[in-house]
Amino acid sequence: MDLQALPEGCIANILSLTTPLDAGRLSLISRTFCSAAQSDSVWERFLPSDLESIISDSRQFSSLIAAYPSKKALYLHLSDHPLLIDHGRKSFQLDKRTGKKCYMIAARDLTIIWGSTPEYWEWITLPESRFKEVAKLLAVCWFEIRRNISTIILSPGTQYAAFLVYKMIDAHGFHLEPAELTVGIVGGISSTKSVCLDPNVEERHLGPNFQGLERPKERSDGWLEIEMGDFFNLGLEDEVEMRVIEIDSKWWKHGFFLQGIEVRPKIV
């Protein structure tokens, strides 16, 4: 069968059963495919069916729909521009390749040990952060950040990874003992790994327990990120535990700026 002989509506229906990435590739086949690939019926399938409830603020949702009347324009906006939700304590975004849901949980919505004690942590504003506040570490020995999330808010049937998003500015105290990162289903399988959080420490200043450990990478937005671990979302109502901890070193740590934890589909 010659697919190009099919009516444009049929082609649009076929494209809606693929992925955004595939729809873009298939649009190059012919003018008919290109036209079908712009159809609202295609891109509506790529948008989350619960988008309005995710945004929750009806005025914000209405403004978004008015600003981007075509479904493709709305999809591209949500994949390129994180949208603040939950009173600014989370951001929501779509993975451009797949349309899967991505969230970043702001530092204010994480459990930070001693985070409410001004002698140890300070809440400041950084213009490069997507959130109103970031947590600045002043001085602690007990370094621990954790958060549980429900998998029900994520896209089902998807391999996800959690990433710690932060900066190191004149940091100290992270070179003596590795930090431990844990991600896993509560009551199920979890994984823990040791990492070097400070990308600026020279190898000669690190102990043998840092040998070969993963270090953070710089993101396109200028922040650092390091993968904490991954999990597969079956689509059930599970709880995922995410934790960062370093309590073995007796040195005081400082110079760590926390933006949040991002949960997004893992590239395999």
Backbone as CSV, one residue per row, in Angstrom:
resi,resn,N_x,N_y,N_z,CA_x,CA_y,CA_z,C_x,C_y,C_z
1,MET,0.842,-1.202,0.000,0.000,0.000,0.000,0.874,1.248,0.000
2,ASP,0.490,2.213,-0.842,1.200,3.491,-0.897,0.610,4.410,0.171
3,LEU,1.357,4.627,1.274,0.850,5.444,2.370,0.561,6.872,1.935
4,GLN,1.300,7.354,0.951,1.103,8.729,0.512,-0.224,8.917,-0.204
5,ALA,-0.850,7.809,-0.610,-2.155,7.891,-1.281,-3.301,7.988,-0.283
6,LEU,-3.010,7.788,0.997,-4.048,7.846,2.023,-4.502,9.290,2.237
7,PRO,-5.756,9.472,2.664,-6.219,10.824,3.009,-5.381,11.410,4.138
8,GLU,-5.282,12.721,4.155,-4.452,13.384,5.153,-4.898,13.054,6.574
9,GLY,-6.208,12.918,6.776,-6.719,12.591,8.103,-6.247,11.232,8.584
10,CYS,-6.168,10.265,7.674,-5.666,8.934,8.035,-4.184,8.996,8.390
11,ILE,-3.434,9.785,7.620,-2.009,9.925,7.898,-1.804,10.579,9.266
12,ALA,-2.631,11.588,9.569,-2.532,12.250,10.867,-2.813,11.266,11.996
13,ASN,-3.780,10.390,11.778,-4.102,9.392,12.804,-2.936,8.435,13.012
14,ILE,-2.270,8.047,11.937,-1.101,7.162,12.035,0.027,7.871,12.785
15,LEU,0.283,9.122,12.449,1.360,9.868,13.095,1.101,10.047,14.586
16,SER,-0.160,10.179,14.969,-0.488,10.380,16.382,-0.189,9.144,17.228
17,LEU,0.008,8.004,16.567,0.318,6.764,17.284,1.823,6.544,17.407
18,THR,2.613,7.481,16.896,4.074,7.376,16.996,4.559,8.247,18.157
19,THR,5.680,8.888,17.989,6.233,9.806,19.001,6.473,11.159,18.336
20,PRO,6.628,12.210,19.121,6.934,13.515,18.532,8.173,13.480,17.635
21,LEU,9.199,12.747,18.052,10.417,12.650,17.254,10.133,11.967,15.922
22,ASP,9.372,10.875,15.951,9.037,10.161,14.719,8.138,10.999,13.815
23,ALA,7.207,11.724,14.406,6.313,12.570,13.615,7.114,13.625,12.857
24,GLY,8.130,14.169,13.500,8.972,15.144,12.831,9.746,14.534,11.679
25,ARG,10.245,13.331,11.869,10.993,12.648,10.803,10.083,12.290,9.632
26,LEU,8.898,11.780,9.938,7.970,11.353,8.892,7.399,12.525,8.110
27,SER,7.431,13.720,8.718,6.907,14.893,8.022,7.732,15.242,6.793
28,LEU,8.934,14.681,6.689,9.824,14.969,5.561,9.501,14.118,4.336
29,ILE,8.586,13.155,4.470,8.300,12.234,3.369,7.663,12.956,2.192
30,SER,6.669,13.791,2.493,5.946,14.479,1.417,5.200,15.677,1.988
31,ARG,4.597,16.454,1.097,3.814,17.601,1.550,2.604,17.158,2.366
32,THR,2.006,16.054,1.955,0.835,15.555,2.687,1.227,15.137,4.099
33,PHE,2.341,14.429,4.224,2.814,14.035,5.551,3.178,15.265,6.377
34,CYS,3.799,16.260,5.716,4.184,17.474,6.425,2.954,18.206,6.959
35,SER,1.921,18.291,6.145,0.686,18.950,6.570,0.009,18.187,7.693
36,ALA,-0.019,16.858,7.559,-0.650,16.027,8.585,0.090,16.142,9.913
37,ALA,1.416,16.295,9.831,2.233,16.360,11.043,2.033,17.655,11.817
38,GLN,1.392,18.642,11.203,1.091,19.895,11.908,-0.277,19.857,12.578
39,SER,-1.011,18.797,12.342,-2.410,18.729,12.776,-2.557,18.740,14.297
40,ASP,-3.579,19.430,14.780,-3.879,19.426,16.220,-4.198,18.032,16.721
41,SER,-4.809,17.210,15.844,-5.176,15.854,16.272,-3.940,15.011,16.569
42,VAL,-2.821,15.318,15.915,-1.558,14.612,16.185,-0.978,15.065,17.512
43,TRP,-0.825,16.370,17.661,-0.125,16.898,18.839,-0.956,16.839,20.104
44,GLU,-2.268,16.763,19.945,-3.106,16.586,21.134,-2.844,15.236,21.780
45,ARG,-2.527,14.233,20.960,-2.200,12.909,21.498,-0.859,12.909,22.225
46,PHE,0.025,13.825,21.851,1.338,13.902,22.483,1.302,14.697,23.791
47,LEU,0.273,15.529,23.957,0.124,16.287,25.195,-0.501,15.410,26.271
48,PRO,-0.147,15.597,27.553,-0.766,14.807,28.628,-2.272,15.064,28.685
49,SER,-3.041,13.999,28.827,-4.500,14.148,28.905,-4.932,14.880,30.165
50,ASP,-4.077,14.879,31.188,-4.399,15.540,32.454,-3.671,16.875,32.615
51,LEU,-3.345,17.522,31.492,-2.567,18.753,31.544,-3.239,19.820,32.398
52,GLU,-4.550,19.969,32.264,-5.251,21.008,33.017,-5.152,20.768,34.520
53,SER,-5.246,19.511,34.948,-5.151,19.223,36.381,-3.712,19.363,36.876
54,ILE,-2.723,19.145,36.010,-1.325,19.328,36.393,-1.060,20.797,36.709
55,ILE,-1.558,21.664,35.856,-1.337,23.097,36.055,-2.160,23.613,37.229
56,SER,-3.356,23.077,37.409,-4.249,23.317,38.555,-4.806,24.740,38.624
57,ASP,-3.991,25.749,38.314,-4.469,27.128,38.321,-5.211,27.381,37.009
58,SER,-6.533,27.536,37.073,-7.346,27.654,35.866,-6.977,28.897,35.045
59,ARG,-6.617,29.996,35.727,-6.246,31.202,34.989,-4.929,31.001,34.256
60,GLN,-4.000,30.310,34.907,-2.718,30.024,34.257,-2.937,29.127,33.049
61,PHE,-3.806,28.124,33.182,-4.089,27.210,32.075,-4.746,27.956,30.921
62,SER,-5.725,28.797,31.223,-6.422,29.552,30.179,-5.464,30.485,29.441
63,SER,-4.565,31.125,30.185,-3.589,32.019,29.566,-2.644,31.258,28.644
64,LEU,-2.273,30.059,29.062,-1.375,29.227,28.264,-2.042,28.808,26.962
65,ILE,-3.298,28.387,27.037,-4.033,27.965,25.845,-4.219,29.140,24.889
66,ALA,-4.491,30.335,25.451,-4.686,31.523,24.616,-3.393,31.924,23.915
67,ALA,-2.267,31.771,24.608,-0.980,32.178,24.039,-0.492,31.212,22.965
68,TYR,-0.884,29.945,23.088,-0.418,28.921,22.138,-1.627,28.141,21.631
69,PRO,-2.374,28.717,20.686,-3.629,28.101,20.241,-3.451,26.774,19.509
70,SER,-2.304,26.570,18.838,-2.104,25.280,18.173,-1.484,24.293,19.157
71,LYS,-1.861,23.022,19.031,-1.370,21.993,19.955,0.134,21.788,19.796
72,LYS,0.640,21.925,18.584,2.081,21.758,18.384,2.844,22.897,19.059
73,ALA,2.350,24.123,18.920,3.015,25.262,19.559,2.997,25.109,21.073
74,LEU,1.883,24.622,21.623,1.785,24.401,23.062,2.769,23.327,23.503
75,TYR,2.854,22.244,22.735,3.787,21.151,23.060,5.225,21.662,23.067
76,LEU,5.602,22.399,22.031,6.981,22.887,21.941,7.295,23.872,23.059
77,HIS,6.319,24.683,23.437,6.536,25.611,24.548,6.772,24.853,25.852
78,LEU,5.963,23.835,26.097,6.096,23.074,27.339,7.368,22.224,27.367
79,SER,7.917,21.924,26.214,9.167,21.152,26.192,10.390,22.047,26.302
80,ASP,10.247,23.335,25.947,11.382,24.257,25.992,11.371,25.179,27.206
81,HIS,10.210,25.322,27.858,10.082,26.285,28.952,9.413,25.619,30.154
82,PRO,10.182,25.295,31.194,9.594,24.705,32.402,8.510,25.626,32.976
83,LEU,7.397,25.036,33.356,6.255,25.780,33.874,6.165,25.586,35.382
84,LEU,6.158,26.686,36.131,6.067,26.587,37.588,4.649,26.200,37.994
85,ILE,4.543,25.208,38.885,3.251,24.749,39.392,3.351,24.594,40.910
86,ASP,2.232,24.223,41.529,2.200,24.003,42.988,2.785,25.184,43.758
87,HIS,2.275,26.377,43.406,2.703,27.601,44.094,4.217,27.821,44.006
88,GLY,4.785,27.437,42.872,6.199,27.674,42.637,7.139,26.681,43.285
89,ARG,6.601,25.588,43.832,7.453,24.600,44.501,7.864,23.449,43.576
90,LYS,7.314,23.409,42.385,7.701,22.421,41.377,7.683,23.092,40.013
91,SER,8.377,22.479,39.071,8.242,22.881,37.674,7.866,21.645,36.861
92,PHE,7.099,21.895,35.809,6.630,20.825,34.926,7.124,21.102,33.522
93,GLN,7.506,20.030,32.840,8.033,20.150,31.488,7.761,18.852,30.745
94,LEU,7.765,18.920,29.425,7.646,17.714,28.605,8.997,17.377,27.994
95,ASP,9.309,16.097,27.957,10.503,15.647,27.252,10.236,15.796,25.762
96,LYS,11.028,16.596,25.077,10.740,16.939,23.681,10.720,15.724,22.769
97,ARG,11.556,14.743,23.026,11.648,13.575,22.151,10.441,12.661,22.270
98,THR,9.913,12.537,23.502,8.902,11.515,23.765,7.559,12.053,24.239
99,GLY,7.538,13.264,24.772,6.310,13.796,25.347,6.065,13.322,26.767
100,LYS,7.018,12.621,27.360,6.860,12.138,28.732,6.986,13.306,29.720
101,LYS,6.373,13.141,30.881,6.353,14.196,31.889,7.690,14.285,32.630
102,CYS,8.106,15.514,32.895,9.312,15.790,33.679,8.946,16.775,34.788
103,TYR,9.515,16.572,35.963,9.280,17.479,37.078,10.607,17.833,37.735
104,MET,10.707,19.080,38.209,11.777,19.426,39.130,11.125,19.890,40.426
105,ILE,11.591,19.327,41.529,11.083,19.687,42.850,12.034,20.708,43.448
106,ALA,11.506,21.875,43.795,12.329,22.959,44.318,12.921,22.594,45.670
107,ALA,14.043,23.239,45.991,14.694,22.995,47.280,13.731,23.213,48.440
108,ARG,12.823,24.191,48.307,11.867,24.484,49.373,10.914,23.324,49.629
109,ASP,10.757,22.441,48.642,9.836,21.319,48.788,10.567,20.020,49.114
110,LEU,11.862,20.118,49.406,12.648,18.960,49.796,12.871,18.980,51.308
111,THR,13.159,17.812,51.859,13.535,17.740,53.274,15.047,17.882,53.366
112,ILE,15.491,18.994,53.961,16.919,19.270,54.136,17.198,19.261,55.631
113,ILE,18.012,18.334,56.074,18.341,18.282,57.500,19.024,19.593,57.908
114,TRP,18.518,20.218,58.949,18.951,21.528,59.437,18.593,22.658,58.473
115,GLY,17.735,22.374,57.488,17.403,23.380,56.479,16.673,24.596,57.013
116,SER,16.009,24.447,58.155,15.278,25.581,58.740,16.086,26.301,59.824
117,THR,17.344,25.906,59.962,18.216,26.537,60.957,19.131,27.537,60.260
118,PRO,18.915,28.844,60.473,19.662,29.860,59.705,21.167,29.848,59.919
119,GLU,21.643,29.230,61.004,23.089,29.133,61.191,23.725,28.141,60.217
120,TYR,22.899,27.237,59.678,23.429,26.166,58.822,23.064,26.334,57.342
121,TRP,21.826,26.746,57.078,21.367,26.931,55.698,20.718,28.306,55.567
122,GLU,20.914,28.919,54.419,20.307,30.223,54.137,19.481,30.117,52.851
123,TRP,18.329,30.766,52.844,17.474,30.765,51.657,17.683,32.076,50.915
124,ILE,18.157,31.957,49.677,18.516,33.146,48.896,17.860,33.086,47.516
125,THR,17.969,34.197,46.792,17.472,34.279,45.413,18.655,34.321,44.459
126,LEU,18.593,33.490,43.427,19.586,33.526,42.359,18.844,33.745,41.046
127,PRO,19.238,34.723,40.264,18.514,35.025,39.018,18.512,33.882,38.019
128,GLU,19.520,33.015,38.084,19.595,31.909,37.132,18.757,30.705,37.552
129,SER,18.121,30.754,38.717,17.276,29.651,39.169,15.858,29.827,38.645
130,ARG,15.203,28.728,38.314,13.811,28.800,37.877,12.856,29.026,39.043
131,PHE,13.355,28.797,40.262,12.520,28.959,41.444,12.867,30.252,42.186
132,LYS,11.944,30.693,43.016,12.112,31.940,43.755,13.271,31.864,44.732
133,GLU,13.473,30.693,45.332,14.520,30.535,46.336,15.378,29.313,46.042
134,VAL,16.632,29.397,46.450,17.517,28.236,46.472,18.099,28.143,47.877
135,ALA,18.562,26.959,48.236,19.141,26.751,49.569,20.661,26.857,49.480
136,LYS,21.230,27.747,50.270,22.686,27.940,50.315,23.224,27.328,51.608
137,LEU,24.141,26.390,51.449,24.737,25.734,52.608,25.801,26.640,53.233
138,LEU,25.594,26.990,54.494,26.567,27.806,55.224,27.586,26.937,55.941
139,ALA,27.100,25.948,56.698,28.017,25.051,57.402,27.238,23.914,58.046
140,VAL,27.548,22.675,57.662,27.004,21.495,58.337,28.031,20.370,58.289
141,CYS,27.953,19.480,59.248,28.653,18.192,59.168,27.699,17.134,58.616
142,TRP,26.447,17.185,59.122,25.431,16.217,58.687,24.753,16.776,57.442
143,PHE,25.122,16.234,56.272,24.603,16.711,54.980,23.607,15.684,54.451
144,GLU,22.340,16.046,54.463,21.307,15.098,54.003,20.134,15.848,53.384
145,ILE,19.718,15.362,52.204,18.581,15.913,51.464,17.754,14.730,50.993
146,ARG,16.444,14.792,51.182,15.619,13.664,50.747,14.225,14.119,50.353
147,ARG,13.551,13.235,49.608,12.177,13.512,49.184,11.583,12.238,48.613
148,ASN,10.320,11.996,48.916,9.549,10.936,48.280,8.559,11.560,47.302
149,ILE,8.338,10.893,46.180,7.304,11.344,45.250,6.437,10.153,44.854
150,SER,5.212,10.443,44.476,4.307,9.403,43.996,4.505,9.216,42.499
151,THR,4.603,7.978,42.063,4.798,7.712,40.638,3.546,8.009,39.823
152,ILE,2.417,8.243,40.480,1.162,8.459,39.764,1.218,9.740,38.935
153,ILE,2.102,10.687,39.319,2.193,11.945,38.570,3.072,11.809,37.330
154,LEU,3.791,10.686,37.198,4.723,10.483,36.096,4.062,9.706,34.962
155,SER,4.735,9.657,33.841,4.228,8.897,32.694,4.436,7.403,32.934
156,PRO,3.399,6.587,32.740,3.534,5.144,32.983,4.387,4.468,31.916
157,GLY,4.903,3.291,32.264,5.694,2.514,31.316,6.965,3.219,30.882
158,THR,7.594,3.932,31.806,8.736,4.775,31.457,9.873,4.573,32.452
159,GLN,11.085,4.490,31.927,12.276,4.455,32.769,12.652,5.893,33.113
160,TYR,12.655,6.197,34.409,12.964,7.542,34.874,14.298,7.559,35.603
161,ALA,14.900,8.750,35.657,16.094,8.969,36.464,15.894,10.250,37.273
162,ALA,16.476,10.274,38.466,16.433,11.460,39.325,17.807,12.119,39.310
163,PHE,17.819,13.443,39.249,19.064,14.203,39.171,19.089,15.283,40.248
164,LEU,20.194,15.371,40.962,20.420,16.453,41.909,20.940,17.648,41.113
165,VAL,20.269,18.805,41.256,20.621,20.002,40.484,21.132,21.068,41.457
166,TYR,22.375,21.513,41.269,23.005,22.379,42.268,24.179,23.142,41.675
167,LYS,24.798,23.970,42.505,26.033,24.658,42.159,27.015,24.528,43.315
168,MET,28.284,24.624,42.999,29.347,24.686,43.997,30.090,25.997,43.802
169,ILE,30.045,26.864,44.827,30.746,28.148,44.757,31.614,28.271,46.010
170,ASP,32.933,28.271,45.806,33.884,28.301,46.923,33.553,27.208,47.943
171,ALA,33.288,26.020,47.422,32.869,24.903,48.280,34.058,24.306,49.024
172,HIS,33.735,23.705,50.162,34.772,23.055,50.968,34.109,21.944,51.794
173,GLY,34.893,20.903,52.047,34.440,19.842,52.930,33.846,18.638,52.230
174,PHE,33.766,18.685,50.885,33.178,17.573,50.141,34.253,16.644,49.559
175,HIS,35.515,16.875,49.949,36.625,16.136,49.349,37.148,15.001,50.234
176,LEU,36.563,14.817,51.412,37.085,13.810,52.331,36.338,12.489,52.263
177,GLU,35.018,12.565,52.106,34.211,11.348,52.004,33.216,11.495,50.867
178,PRO,33.006,10.449,50.062,32.005,10.524,48.989,30.601,10.676,49.565
179,ALA,29.740,11.294,48.774,28.326,11.351,49.128,27.642,10.098,48.602
180,GLU,26.595,9.668,49.282,25.822,8.504,48.850,24.469,8.955,48.314
181,LEU,24.144,8.499,47.114,22.885,8.830,46.463,22.030,7.573,46.370
182,THR,20.771,7.688,46.787,19.870,6.539,46.798,18.575,6.890,46.079
183,VAL,18.122,5.992,45.219,16.827,6.109,44.550,16.201,4.725,44.511
184,GLY,14.919,4.645,44.815,14.253,3.344,44.732,12.804,3.413,45.140
185,ILE,12.084,2.355,44.813,10.685,2.229,45.196,10.609,1.881,46.677
186,VAL,9.834,2.634,47.433,9.677,2.365,48.858,9.069,0.969,49.033
187,GLY,9.738,0.147,49.832,9.290,-1.219,50.028,9.687,-2.162,48.912
188,GLY,10.451,-1.659,47.952,10.880,-2.482,46.824,12.364,-2.352,46.579
189,ILE,12.735,-2.375,45.312,14.152,-2.338,44.935,14.662,-0.901,44.956
190,SER,15.839,-0.707,45.543,16.496,0.601,45.520,17.975,0.399,45.231
191,SER,18.628,1.463,44.835,20.061,1.390,44.555,20.749,2.574,45.207
192,THR,21.974,2.348,45.662,22.784,3.392,46.287,24.152,3.418,45.629
193,LYS,24.651,4.603,45.364,25.991,4.718,44.789,26.729,5.870,45.449
194,SER,28.044,5.762,45.450,28.902,6.804,45.992,29.397,7.686,44.855
195,VAL,29.426,9.009,45.092,29.840,9.946,44.056,30.689,11.056,44.666
196,CYS,31.358,11.806,43.788,32.071,13.015,44.184,31.224,14.199,43.742
197,LEU,30.654,14.940,44.680,29.755,16.048,44.348,30.487,17.289,43.849
198,ASP,31.735,17.474,44.274,32.474,18.691,43.928,33.287,18.473,42.657
199,PRO,32.922,19.165,41.566,33.661,18.961,40.314,34.989,19.704,40.269
200,ASN,35.227,20.560,41.254,36.395,21.433,41.203,37.607,20.912,41.973
201,VAL,37.414,19.869,42.775,38.523,19.330,43.566,39.468,18.547,42.661
202,GLU,40.742,18.846,42.749,41.730,18.122,41.957,41.912,16.706,42.499
203,GLU,42.231,15.798,41.588,42.381,14.383,41.947,43.388,14.185,43.070
204,ARG,44.468,14.978,43.065,45.525,14.794,44.061,45.070,15.148,45.473
205,HIS,43.931,15.863,45.571,43.407,16.229,46.877,42.326,15.259,47.364
206,LEU,42.062,14.241,46.562,41.030,13.267,46.915,41.662,11.991,47.447
207,GLY,40.976,11.354,48.364,41.452,10.091,48.917,41.186,8.935,47.976
208,PRO,41.732,7.763,48.287,41.547,6.584,47.419,40.096,6.136,47.315
209,ASN,39.257,6.518,48.285,37.847,6.116,48.228,37.064,6.889,47.167
210,PHE,37.708,7.859,46.504,37.073,8.603,45.410,37.465,8.054,44.036
211,GLN,38.341,7.078,44.025,38.884,6.557,42.773,37.768,6.083,41.845
212,GLY,37.703,6.689,40.649,36.750,6.265,39.629,35.308,6.663,39.868
213,LEU,35.040,7.501,40.871,33.661,7.870,41.169,33.135,8.921,40.178
214,GLU,31.842,8.842,39.943,31.175,9.783,39.049,31.211,11.197,39.633
215,ARG,31.347,12.168,38.723,31.295,13.578,39.091,30.135,14.247,38.347
216,PRO,29.707,15.426,38.813,28.578,16.092,38.140,28.966,16.629,36.772
217,LYS,27.942,16.868,35.953,28.120,17.479,34.636,27.399,18.826,34.616
218,GLU,27.901,19.716,33.782,27.248,21.013,33.665,26.073,20.931,32.698
219,ARG,24.933,21.482,33.101,23.740,21.512,32.272,23.787,22.708,31.315
220,SER,22.856,22.716,30.370,22.786,23.835,29.424,22.398,25.134,30.106
221,ASP,21.748,25.055,31.280,21.343,26.264,32.004,22.415,26.753,32.980
222,GLY,23.586,26.104,32.971,24.694,26.552,33.804,24.779,25.883,35.159
223,TRP,23.751,25.140,35.569,23.777,24.422,36.842,24.505,23.091,36.667
224,LEU,24.880,22.488,37.774,25.447,21.145,37.759,24.339,20.133,38.007
225,GLU,24.519,18.936,37.488,23.606,17.857,37.827,24.373,16.547,37.904
226,ILE,23.882,15.666,38.772,24.442,14.324,38.858,23.297,13.352,39.039
227,GLU,23.348,12.261,38.295,22.260,11.280,38.383,22.314,10.562,39.725
228,MET,21.172,10.550,40.401,21.071,9.907,41.709,20.749,8.423,41.582
229,GLY,20.054,8.054,40.511,19.634,6.675,40.304,18.423,6.657,39.394
230,ASP,17.955,5.476,39.043,16.802,5.385,38.149,15.810,4.345,38.641
231,PHE,14.646,4.349,38.016,13.577,3.411,38.366,12.610,3.318,37.193
232,PHE,11.878,2.229,37.143,10.873,2.051,36.091,9.491,2.297,36.676
233,ASN,8.745,3.188,36.028,7.394,3.491,36.494,6.383,2.593,35.790
234,LEU,5.844,1.657,36.534,4.865,0.724,35.980,3.490,1.370,35.802
235,GLY,3.292,2.529,36.430,1.986,3.169,36.366,1.129,2.867,37.576
236,LEU,1.738,2.255,38.596,1.023,1.960,39.837,1.224,3.113,40.814
237,GLU,0.509,3.078,41.913,0.656,4.123,42.934,1.789,3.756,43.885
238,ASP,3.011,3.869,43.379,4.192,3.601,44.198,4.774,4.913,44.712
239,GLU,5.613,4.787,45.742,6.367,5.921,46.263,7.838,5.708,45.919
240,VAL,8.461,6.743,45.378,9.885,6.674,45.064,10.640,7.518,46.078
241,GLU,11.649,6.900,46.687,12.496,7.590,47.662,13.762,8.082,46.973
242,MET,14.128,9.346,47.232,15.352,9.930,46.689,16.112,10.562,47.857
243,ARG,17.401,10.235,47.967,18.150,10.725,49.125,19.616,10.991,48.771
244,VAL,20.146,12.080,49.331,21.569,12.424,49.251,22.073,12.525,50.677
245,ILE,23.188,11.873,50.977,23.674,11.915,52.357,25.194,11.796,52.390
246,GLU,25.798,12.575,53.295,27.223,12.442,53.604,27.384,12.848,55.061
247,ILE,27.603,11.866,55.919,27.698,12.127,57.356,28.948,11.512,57.969
248,ASP,29.784,10.885,57.124,30.965,10.214,57.660,32.118,11.167,57.937
249,SER,32.213,12.213,57.143,33.288,13.170,57.342,32.983,14.060,58.541
250,LYS,33.992,14.377,59.319,33.819,15.260,60.473,34.071,16.727,60.111
251,TRP,34.397,16.965,58.828,34.662,18.332,58.395,33.347,19.055,58.124
252,TRP,33.357,20.355,58.394,32.208,21.184,58.050,32.211,21.452,56.548
253,LYS,31.032,21.421,55.985,30.887,21.628,54.536,30.194,22.968,54.293
254,HIS,30.562,23.612,53.183,29.876,24.849,52.811,30.059,25.086,51.315
255,GLY,29.342,26.088,50.784,29.494,26.456,49.379,28.653,25.640,48.416
256,PHE,27.626,24.951,48.928,26.732,24.140,48.109,25.412,24.909,47.958
257,PHE,24.946,25.083,46.704,23.703,25.811,46.420,22.724,24.845,45.739
258,LEU,21.614,24.590,46.384,20.663,23.581,45.904,19.478,24.233,45.205
259,GLN,19.277,23.862,43.931,18.068,24.302,43.220,16.938,23.287,43.392
260,GLY,17.246,21.988,43.264,16.196,20.990,43.436,16.612,19.622,42.949
261,ILE,15.632,18.746,42.836,15.810,17.399,42.271,14.902,17.277,41.065
262,GLU,15.483,16.900,39.939,14.708,16.749,38.707,14.484,15.268,38.414
263,VAL,13.261,14.937,38.032,12.897,13.572,37.650,12.448,13.626,36.194
264,ARG,13.166,12.916,35.337,12.850,12.967,33.911,13.142,11.616,33.273
265,PRO,12.592,11.338,32.087,12.869,10.063,31.413,14.359,9.869,31.187
266,LYS,14.800,8.654,31.390,16.228,8.355,31.223,16.527,8.028,29.773
267,ILE,17.599,8.628,29.252,18.050,8.323,27.899,18.869,7.046,27.952
268,VAL,18.427,6.030,27.228,19.136,4.750,27.247,19.710,4.457,25.873
